[in-house]
Amino acid sequence: MIVLIGPQSTDDERGDLEETAGFLGAVRMTPDVDWALVTGFLVTPDWERCSGARADVAAARVFGLPIEQLNTIR
């Protein structure tokens, strides 16, 4: 399972992540995600401003999971 990580402080941010995750065939990171099923992470360009995302990325690095940065299309 591929997980999408990014800021989730507001309803709009959570909605944007949910929509993007669906478009990419991933799931939005939530406390319900089973880490044993995670095979990789996608992170949004602004993920560093979210403490939860920083913790998730740190854990992913410890587990040796691949982490890919999504780029903003302008």
Biotite code that builds the C-alpha atoms (Angstrom):
import biotite.structure as struc

atoms = struc.array([
    struc.Atom([0.000, 0.000, 0.000], chain_id="A", res_id=1, res_name="MET", atom_name="CA", element="C"),
    struc.Atom([1.305, 3.455, -0.942], chain_id="A", res_id=2, res_name="ILE", atom_name="CA", element="C"),
    struc.Atom([0.559, 6.201, 1.594], chain_id="A", res_id=3, res_name="VAL", atom_name="CA", element="C"),
    struc.Atom([0.285, 9.934, 0.888], chain_id="A", res_id=4, res_name="LEU", atom_name="CA", element="C"),
    struc.Atom([1.605, 12.247, 3.594], chain_id="A", res_id=5, res_name="ILE", atom_name="CA", element="C"),
    struc.Atom([1.105, 15.985, 3.963], chain_id="A", res_id=6, res_name="GLY", atom_name="CA", element="C"),
    struc.Atom([-0.448, 18.642, 6.171], chain_id="A", res_id=7, res_name="PRO", atom_name="CA", element="C"),
    struc.Atom([-3.865, 17.697, 7.567], chain_id="A", res_id=8, res_name="GLN", atom_name="CA", element="C"),
    struc.Atom([-4.614, 20.606, 9.911], chain_id="A", res_id=9, res_name="SER", atom_name="CA", element="C"),
    struc.Atom([-7.798, 21.738, 8.161], chain_id="A", res_id=10, res_name="THR", atom_name="CA", element="C"),
    struc.Atom([-10.749, 20.063, 6.476], chain_id="A", res_id=11, res_name="ASP", atom_name="CA", element="C"),
    struc.Atom([-9.543, 21.493, 3.152], chain_id="A", res_id=12, res_name="ASP", atom_name="CA", element="C"),
    struc.Atom([-6.064, 19.995, 3.594], chain_id="A", res_id=13, res_name="GLU", atom_name="CA", element="C"),
    struc.Atom([-7.516, 16.599, 4.511], chain_id="A", res_id=14, res_name="ARG", atom_name="CA", element="C"),
    struc.Atom([-9.870, 16.772, 1.533], chain_id="A", res_id=15, res_name="GLY", atom_name="CA", element="C"),
    struc.Atom([-7.050, 17.717, -0.834], chain_id="A", res_id=16, res_name="ASP", atom_name="CA", element="C"),
    struc.Atom([-4.932, 14.824, 0.418], chain_id="A", res_id=17, res_name="LEU", atom_name="CA", element="C"),
    struc.Atom([-7.834, 12.383, 0.118], chain_id="A", res_id=18, res_name="GLU", atom_name="CA", element="C"),
    struc.Atom([-8.533, 13.510, -3.447], chain_id="A", res_id=19, res_name="GLU", atom_name="CA", element="C"),
    struc.Atom([-4.869, 13.381, -4.453], chain_id="A", res_id=20, res_name="THR", atom_name="CA", element="C"),
    struc.Atom([-4.412, 9.971, -2.835], chain_id="A", res_id=21, res_name="ALA", atom_name="CA", element="C"),
    struc.Atom([-7.377, 8.596, -4.761], chain_id="A", res_id=22, res_name="GLY", atom_name="CA", element="C"),
    struc.Atom([-6.061, 10.028, -8.016], chain_id="A", res_id=23, res_name="PHE", atom_name="CA", element="C"),
    struc.Atom([-2.662, 8.394, -7.406], chain_id="A", res_id=24, res_name="LEU", atom_name="CA", element="C"),
    struc.Atom([-4.016, 5.045, -6.191], chain_id="A", res_id=25, res_name="GLY", atom_name="CA", element="C"),
    struc.Atom([-2.681, 5.690, -2.688], chain_id="A", res_id=26, res_name="ALA", atom_name="CA", element="C"),
    struc.Atom([-4.296, 6.196, 0.722], chain_id="A", res_id=27, res_name="VAL", atom_name="CA", element="C"),
    struc.Atom([-4.113, 9.259, 2.952], chain_id="A", res_id=28, res_name="ARG", atom_name="CA", element="C"),
    struc.Atom([-2.083, 8.710, 6.115], chain_id="A", res_id=29, res_name="MET", atom_name="CA", element="C"),
    struc.Atom([-4.332, 8.300, 9.155], chain_id="A", res_id=30, res_name="THR", atom_name="CA", element="C"),
    struc.Atom([-3.865, 6.625, 12.549], chain_id="A", res_id=31, res_name="PRO", atom_name="CA", element="C"),
    struc.Atom([-5.771, 3.637, 11.107], chain_id="A", res_id=32, res_name="ASP", atom_name="CA", element="C"),
    struc.Atom([-3.121, 2.818, 8.484], chain_id="A", res_id=33, res_name="VAL", atom_name="CA", element="C"),
    struc.Atom([-1.510, -0.567, 9.197], chain_id="A", res_id=34, res_name="ASP", atom_name="CA", element="C"),
    struc.Atom([2.241, 0.038, 8.921], chain_id="A", res_id=35, res_name="TRP", atom_name="CA", element="C"),
    struc.Atom([2.794, -3.658, 8.155], chain_id="A", res_id=36, res_name="ALA", atom_name="CA", element="C"),
    struc.Atom([1.001, -3.144, 4.820], chain_id="A", res_id=37, res_name="LEU", atom_name="CA", element="C"),
    struc.Atom([2.823, 0.049, 3.796], chain_id="A", res_id=38, res_name="VAL", atom_name="CA", element="C"),
    struc.Atom([5.245, -0.390, 0.899], chain_id="A", res_id=39, res_name="THR", atom_name="CA", element="C"),
    struc.Atom([6.097, 3.251, 0.237], chain_id="A", res_id=40, res_name="GLY", atom_name="CA", element="C"),
    struc.Atom([5.322, 6.890, 0.886], chain_id="A", res_id=41, res_name="PHE", atom_name="CA", element="C"),
    struc.Atom([4.481, 9.884, -1.270], chain_id="A", res_id=42, res_name="LEU", atom_name="CA", element="C"),
    struc.Atom([4.964, 13.272, 0.400], chain_id="A", res_id=43, res_name="VAL", atom_name="CA", element="C"),
    struc.Atom([3.483, 16.602, -0.658], chain_id="A", res_id=44, res_name="THR", atom_name="CA", element="C"),
    struc.Atom([5.770, 19.598, -1.227], chain_id="A", res_id=45, res_name="PRO", atom_name="CA", element="C"),
    struc.Atom([4.774, 21.178, 2.104], chain_id="A", res_id=46, res_name="ASP", atom_name="CA", element="C"),
    struc.Atom([4.876, 18.054, 4.290], chain_id="A", res_id=47, res_name="TRP", atom_name="CA", element="C"),
    struc.Atom([7.655, 19.431, 6.546], chain_id="A", res_id=48, res_name="GLU", atom_name="CA", element="C"),
    struc.Atom([5.298, 21.944, 8.190], chain_id="A", res_id=49, res_name="ARG", atom_name="CA", element="C"),
    struc.Atom([3.225, 19.119, 9.702], chain_id="A", res_id=50, res_name="CYS", atom_name="CA", element="C"),
    struc.Atom([4.671, 17.485, 12.831], chain_id="A", res_id=51, res_name="SER", atom_name="CA", element="C"),
    struc.Atom([2.715, 14.284, 12.210], chain_id="A", res_id=52, res_name="GLY", atom_name="CA", element="C"),
    struc.Atom([4.075, 14.025, 8.679], chain_id="A", res_id=53, res_name="ALA", atom_name="CA", element="C"),
    struc.Atom([7.622, 14.584, 9.934], chain_id="A", res_id=54, res_name="ARG", atom_name="CA", element="C"),
    struc.Atom([7.158, 11.751, 12.448], chain_id="A", res_id=55, res_name="ALA", atom_name="CA", element="C"),
    struc.Atom([5.719, 9.433, 9.777], chain_id="A", res_id=56, res_name="ASP", atom_name="CA", element="C"),
    struc.Atom([8.607, 10.153, 7.395], chain_id="A", res_id=57, res_name="VAL", atom_name="CA", element="C"),
    struc.Atom([11.136, 9.562, 10.183], chain_id="A", res_id=58, res_name="ALA", atom_name="CA", element="C"),
    struc.Atom([9.522, 6.188, 10.932], chain_id="A", res_id=59, res_name="ALA", atom_name="CA", element="C"),
    struc.Atom([9.461, 5.302, 7.229], chain_id="A", res_id=60, res_name="ALA", atom_name="CA", element="C"),
    struc.Atom([13.188, 6.021, 7.027], chain_id="A", res_id=61, res_name="ARG", atom_name="CA", element="C"),
    struc.Atom([13.841, 3.759, 10.033], chain_id="A", res_id=62, res_name="VAL", atom_name="CA", element="C"),
    struc.Atom([11.890, 0.954, 8.333], chain_id="A", res_id=63, res_name="PHE", atom_name="CA", element="C"),
    struc.Atom([13.753, 1.554, 5.052], chain_id="A", res_id=64, res_name="GLY", atom_name="CA", element="C"),
    struc.Atom([10.577, 2.330, 3.109], chain_id="A", res_id=65, res_name="LEU", atom_name="CA", element="C"),
    struc.Atom([10.871, 4.322, -0.122], chain_id="A", res_id=66, res_name="PRO", atom_name="CA", element="C"),
    struc.Atom([9.814, 7.967, 0.116], chain_id="A", res_id=67, res_name="ILE", atom_name="CA", element="C"),
    struc.Atom([9.006, 9.947, -3.029], chain_id="A", res_id=68, res_name="GLU", atom_name="CA", element="C"),
    struc.Atom([8.487, 13.711, -3.122], chain_id="A", res_id=69, res_name="GLN", atom_name="CA", element="C"),
    struc.Atom([5.530, 14.939, -5.180], chain_id="A", res_id=70, res_name="LEU", atom_name="CA", element="C"),
    struc.Atom([6.229, 18.134, -7.101], chain_id="A", res_id=71, res_name="ASN", atom_name="CA", element="C"),
    struc.Atom([3.826, 20.996, -7.572], chain_id="A", res_id=72, res_name="THR", atom_name="CA", element="C"),
    struc.Atom([2.750, 21.548, -11.156], chain_id="A", res_id=73, res_name="ILE", atom_name="CA", element="C"),
    struc.Atom([2.498, 25.221, -11.931], chain_id="A", res_id=74, res_name="ARG", atom_name="CA", element="C"),
])
